């Protein structure tokens, strides 16, 4: 246990310029007092680790020091190869680099682990795009990766739902969600999300920009998802559902709708009263029509009226 912990500390020191005792203790799930003892143990075996005192202090390795010891267990090595997604890597233009890196990693592993790597890669596949959707064409993805990493401005021609726009933006991050690629970028002191497949043209500029110090890509993306869900489903519909309609809900409603829905017990007529978020006007009606005769809209009145008009027009069409 201690050897594994000390190795983890060494890996952290190698991958960070400076690490505090509190950070080491948190990462290794141990006490700061134990960290002090383990640091002394590293020094005793010849690892050049130095401490800096003060508020900005911490531990660091002698500049240029590296150990060839990787300490990978069989399961950790398998996980790294499983994370090598050829599809997304090809889109990003790094599929050759990924293959080379995996080859070098495999060569460095003990011989008894290598057959397990081959077995793992032959039995697991990630197919990122959703069912019945073609893989997105993201021609400019490699260029955008360069812009994000080098903090360079770009100008782009973009096809939004309002029409074509021309923008100069500061690219902050790239996200792959459900087979679709998104760019997070700063525009006029506002961070916005762009669908990369809708970029019509793009130019990488020499001018650089300062990345916001408080920007966290993962946190921003989660906040964006919550905002989009609220915008996409602004109406709370009150409906009646048959028992079959309740079963249909699991297959046609998003996880957000299912989490927000409130379902009452079956009444004497054999129906359930349900409140659930839906989209506005035509889109909301289209969503509810997927339930067929297993659903009746009760409120709000404007949504019920819209459903009545839509159902009437369908009846006229098929009369």
C-alpha positions in Angstrom: 0.0 0.0 0.0 2.8 2.5 0.9 4.8 1.7 -2.2 1.8 2.4 -4.4 1.1 5.7 -2.6 4.8 6.8 -2.8 4.8 5.9 -6.5 1.6 8.0 -7.0 3.3 10.9 -5.3 6.3 10.6 -7.5 4.1 10.6 -10.6 2.3 13.8 -9.4 5.6 15.5 -8.8 6.8 14.6 -12.3 3.6 15.9 -13.9 3.3 19.1 -11.9 5.8 21.9 -11.5 4.9 22.2 -7.8 2.6 20.3 -5.5 1.6 21.1 -1.9 1.5 18.6 0.9 -2.3 19.1 1.1 -2.7 18.3 -2.6 -0.6 15.1 -2.2 -2.6 14.1 0.9 -5.9 14.6 -0.9 -4.8 12.7 -4.0 -3.4 9.8 -2.0 -6.2 9.8 0.6 -3.9 10.1 3.5 -2.8 12.6 6.1 -0.3 15.4 5.7 1.8 13.9 8.4 2.1 10.7 6.2 3.0 12.8 3.2 5.9 14.3 5.2 7.2 10.8 6.0 6.8 9.6 2.4 8.6 12.6 1.0 11.5 11.8 3.4 11.4 8.2 2.0 11.7 9.5 -1.6 14.7 11.6 -0.6 16.3 8.7 1.1 16.2 6.6 -2.1 17.8 9.3 -4.1 14.9 11.1 -5.7 15.8 14.9 -5.8 12.7 16.3 -4.3 12.9 19.8 -2.7 10.5 21.7 -0.5 9.7 25.5 -0.6 8.4 27.2 2.5 5.8 29.9 2.7 2.2 30.5 1.5 3.2 29.7 -2.1 5.4 26.8 -1.1 5.3 23.1 -1.9 7.3 20.3 -3.2 9.1 20.1 -6.6 11.6 17.8 -8.3 15.0 18.9 -9.5 14.4 20.4 -13.0 14.9 17.8 -15.7 14.6 14.8 -13.4 12.5 11.9 -14.8 12.1 8.3 -13.8 11.5 5.5 -16.3 9.3 3.7 -13.8 5.6 4.0 -14.8 4.1 1.6 -12.2 1.1 0.8 -14.4 -1.0 -2.2 -13.3 -2.5 -4.5 -15.9 -6.0 -2.9 -15.4 -4.6 0.6 -15.6 -2.8 -0.2 -18.9 -6.0 -1.9 -20.3 -8.0 1.3 -19.4 -5.5 3.5 -21.3 -5.9 1.4 -24.5 -9.7 1.3 -24.1 -9.6 5.1 -24.0 -7.9 5.3 -27.4 -10.9 6.1 -29.5 -9.9 5.8 -33.2 -13.0 7.5 -34.5 -12.7 10.8 -32.6 -8.9 10.7 -32.9 -9.2 10.5 -36.7 -11.6 13.5 -36.7 -9.0 15.5 -34.6 -6.2 14.5 -37.0 -4.2 12.7 -34.3 -5.0 9.0 -35.1 -1.5 8.4 -36.3 -0.1 9.9 -33.1 -2.5 7.8 -31.0 -1.4 4.6 -32.8 2.3 5.4 -32.3 1.8 6.2 -28.6 -0.1 3.0 -28.0 2.6 1.0 -29.8 5.3 2.6 -27.6 3.2 2.0 -24.5 2.6 -1.7 -25.4 6.3 -2.2 -26.0 7.1 -0.8 -22.6 4.6 -3.1 -20.8 5.6 -6.5 -19.3 5.1 -9.3 -21.7 2.3 -10.9 -19.6 0.1 -7.8 -20.0 0.4 -7.5 -23.8 -2.0 -10.4 -24.7 -4.6 -8.8 -22.5 -4.3 -5.5 -24.4 -5.0 -7.3 -27.7 -7.9 -9.1 -26.2 -9.4 -5.9 -24.9 -9.1 -4.0 -28.1 -10.7 -6.8 -30.1 -13.8 -7.0 -27.8 -14.8 -3.4 -27.1 -15.8 -0.7 -29.7 -17.1 2.8 -29.2 -19.4 4.0 -32.0 -20.0 7.6 -31.0 -22.8 8.8 -33.4 -26.4 8.2 -32.4 -28.5 5.6 -34.1 -29.7 6.4 -37.6 -27.5 9.5 -37.9 -24.5 9.9 -40.1 -21.1 10.7 -38.7 -20.7 14.5 -38.6 -18.4 16.2 -41.2 -16.1 18.4 -39.1 -13.5 19.6 -41.7 -12.1 22.3 -39.5 -11.7 20.3 -36.3 -7.8 19.9 -36.5 -7.4 23.6 -37.2 -9.7 24.4 -34.2 -7.6 22.2 -32.0 -4.5 24.1 -32.9 -6.3 27.4 -32.2 -7.5 26.2 -28.8 -4.1 24.9 -27.8 -2.1 27.9 -29.1 -4.8 30.5 -28.0 -5.0 32.0 -31.4 -7.9 34.0 -32.7 -10.0 32.7 -35.6 -12.5 34.2 -38.0 -15.3 32.0 -39.2 -18.4 32.0 -41.4 -21.1 30.1 -39.4 -24.6 28.9 -40.4 -26.8 29.4 -37.4 -30.6 28.8 -37.3 -31.0 32.6 -37.8 -28.9 32.6 -40.9 -25.2 33.0 -41.9 -23.0 35.1 -39.7 -19.3 36.2 -39.8 -17.4 36.2 -36.5 -14.0 36.7 -34.9 -13.8 34.5 -31.8 -11.5 33.3 -29.1 -11.7 29.5 -29.0 -11.6 28.1 -25.5 -12.4 24.4 -25.7 -13.9 21.5 -27.8 -16.5 19.0 -26.6 -17.7 15.8 -28.2 -21.3 15.1 -27.1 -23.4 12.2 -28.6 -21.3 12.1 -31.8 -21.6 15.8 -32.3 -18.7 18.3 -31.9 -19.1 21.7 -30.2 -16.8 24.7 -29.8 -16.8 26.9 -26.7 -15.6 30.3 -27.6 -15.4 33.9 -26.3 -17.3 36.5 -28.3 -17.6 40.1 -27.1 -16.9 39.0 -23.5 -19.6 36.3 -23.7 -18.9 32.6 -23.9 -21.0 30.8 -26.6 -21.4 27.4 -28.0 -21.0 26.6 -31.7 -21.8 23.4 -33.6 -18.5 22.7 -35.5 -20.3 21.0 -38.4 -22.1 24.3 -39.1 -18.8 26.2 -39.7 -18.8 27.1 -43.4 -15.2 28.6 -43.5 -12.5 29.3 -41.0 -9.2 31.2 -40.9 -6.6 30.8 -38.2 -5.0 34.2 -37.3 -1.5 34.9 -36.0 -2.9 37.1 -33.2 -3.2 35.4 -29.8 -5.5 36.1 -26.8 -5.4 35.6 -23.1 -7.5 32.7 -21.9 -9.9 33.6 -19.0 -8.2 32.3 -15.8 -11.4 31.2 -14.2 -12.8 29.3 -17.3 -13.3 25.6 -16.6 -14.4 23.7 -19.7 -16.1 20.8 -17.9 -18.0 23.0 -15.5 -19.1 25.5 -18.2 -20.4 22.6 -20.4 -22.5 21.2 -17.6 -23.9 24.6 -16.9 -24.7 25.0 -20.6 -26.5 21.7 -20.7 -28.7 22.8 -17.8 -29.5 26.1 -19.5 -30.3 24.4 -22.8 -32.7 22.0 -21.1 -34.5 24.9 -19.4 -34.8 26.8 -22.7 -35.8 23.7 -24.7 -38.6 22.7 -22.4 -40.1 26.0 -21.1 -43.8 24.7 -20.7 -45.1 22.5 -18.0 -47.8 20.4 -19.6 -50.5 18.7 -17.6 -51.6 15.5 -19.3 -53.6 12.3 -18.8 -51.7 9.0 -19.7 -52.8 5.4 -19.9 -50.6 2.7 -18.3 -49.3 2.1 -21.8 -48.6 5.8 -22.2 -46.4 5.6 -19.0 -44.4 2.8 -20.6 -44.0 4.8 -23.8 -42.6 7.7 -21.8 -39.4 5.7 -21.0 -38.7 5.4 -24.7 -39.7 8.8 -26.2 -38.9 11.3 -23.5 -35.4 12.6 -22.7 -33.8 11.9 -19.3 -34.4 15.5 -18.4 -38.1 15.2 -19.0 -38.3 12.0 -17.1 -36.5 13.5 -14.1 -38.8 16.5 -14.0 -42.1 14.7 -14.6 -44.5 14.2 -11.7 -46.9 11.2 -12.0 -50.0 10.7 -9.9 -51.5 7.2 -9.1 -54.0 5.8 -11.5 -57.5 7.3 -11.0 -60.9 5.5 -11.3 -60.9 5.9 -15.1 -57.6 4.0 -15.4 -55.5 7.1 -16.4 -52.6 8.8 -14.7 -52.3 12.6 -14.3 -48.8 13.7 -15.2 -47.0 17.0 -15.3 -44.0 17.2 -17.6 -41.9 19.8 -19.4 -42.4 20.2 -23.2 -41.2 22.5 -26.0 -43.2 25.4 -27.2 -46.1 25.4 -29.7 -45.6 23.1 -32.7 -42.5 21.3 -31.4 -44.3 20.5 -28.1 -47.3 19.2 -29.9 -45.1 17.0 -32.2 -43.5 15.5 -29.0 -46.8 14.7 -27.5 -48.3 13.2 -30.7 -45.7 10.4 -30.3 -48.0 9.0 -27.6 -50.9 8.7 -30.0 -54.2 8.0 -28.2 -52.5 7.1 -25.0 -52.2 10.8 -24.0 -54.6 13.7 -23.6 -53.4 17.3 -22.9 -55.3 19.0 -20.1 -53.4 22.2 -19.6 -52.2 24.8 -20.3 -55.2 25.9 -22.5 -53.1 27.2 -25.3 -51.2 23.9 -25.6 -54.5 21.9 -25.6 -55.9 24.2 -28.3 -52.8 23.8 -30.4 -53.1 20.0 -30.1 -56.8 20.2 -31.0 -55.9 22.2 -34.2 -53.1 19.8 -35.1 -55.2 16.7 -34.6 -58.1 18.2 -36.6 -55.8 19.0 -39.5 -54.4 15.5 -39.4 -58.0 14.0 -39.4 -58.9 16.2 -42.4 -55.7 15.1 -44.2 -56.5 11.4 -43.7 -60.3 11.6 -44.0 
